[in-house]
Amino acid sequence: MAAKKKSGVIKVAMVCSECKATNYFTSINKAVTPKLAQQKYCKHCRKHTEHTSKEKLK
């Protein structure tokens, strides 16, 4: 059987607001969550900073 296609769910990259490094990847529902921002640990800055969703990935 064929797998169901996820409708409206896209993959996004989480980017550090200070050093602009891509550290995390996640999936979001585009209809419910247009922009995502979370406090996460950045291994390049070595501290907790705000990470925002960048763009959809292929």
C-alpha positions in Angstrom: 0.0 0.0 0.0 1.1 3.5 -0.6 1.8 5.8 2.3 -0.5 8.7 3.0 0.8 12.1 2.0 1.0 14.6 4.8 -1.0 17.6 3.8 0.1 21.0 5.1 3.1 19.7 7.0 6.4 21.1 5.9 10.0 20.7 7.1 11.8 23.9 8.3 15.2 24.7 9.6 15.7 26.6 13.0 18.2 29.4 12.7 20.0 31.2 15.5 19.0 34.9 15.7 22.6 35.9 16.8 25.0 33.9 14.6 22.6 32.8 11.9 23.7 29.2 12.1 21.3 26.4 11.2 21.1 24.1 14.3 17.8 22.3 14.3 15.3 20.8 11.9 11.6 20.3 12.6 8.2 19.8 10.9 5.4 22.3 11.3 1.8 22.5 10.0 1.8 25.6 7.8 -1.9 26.3 8.3 -1.6 26.5 12.1 1.9 27.7 12.7 3.1 30.3 10.1 6.3 31.3 12.0 8.0 29.5 14.8 10.3 31.0 17.4 11.8 29.1 20.4 14.6 29.4 22.9 17.1 26.7 22.1 20.8 26.0 22.7 23.2 27.2 20.0 26.4 25.2 20.0 28.2 27.9 18.1 27.3 30.7 20.5 27.5 28.3 23.5 24.3 29.8 25.1 20.5 29.7 24.8 19.3 32.0 22.1 16.1 32.5 20.1 15.8 30.3 17.1 13.3 31.1 14.3 12.0 29.0 11.5 13.8 29.7 8.3 12.1 28.2 5.2 10.8 25.0 3.9 13.3 22.3 3.0 13.1 19.9 0.1 
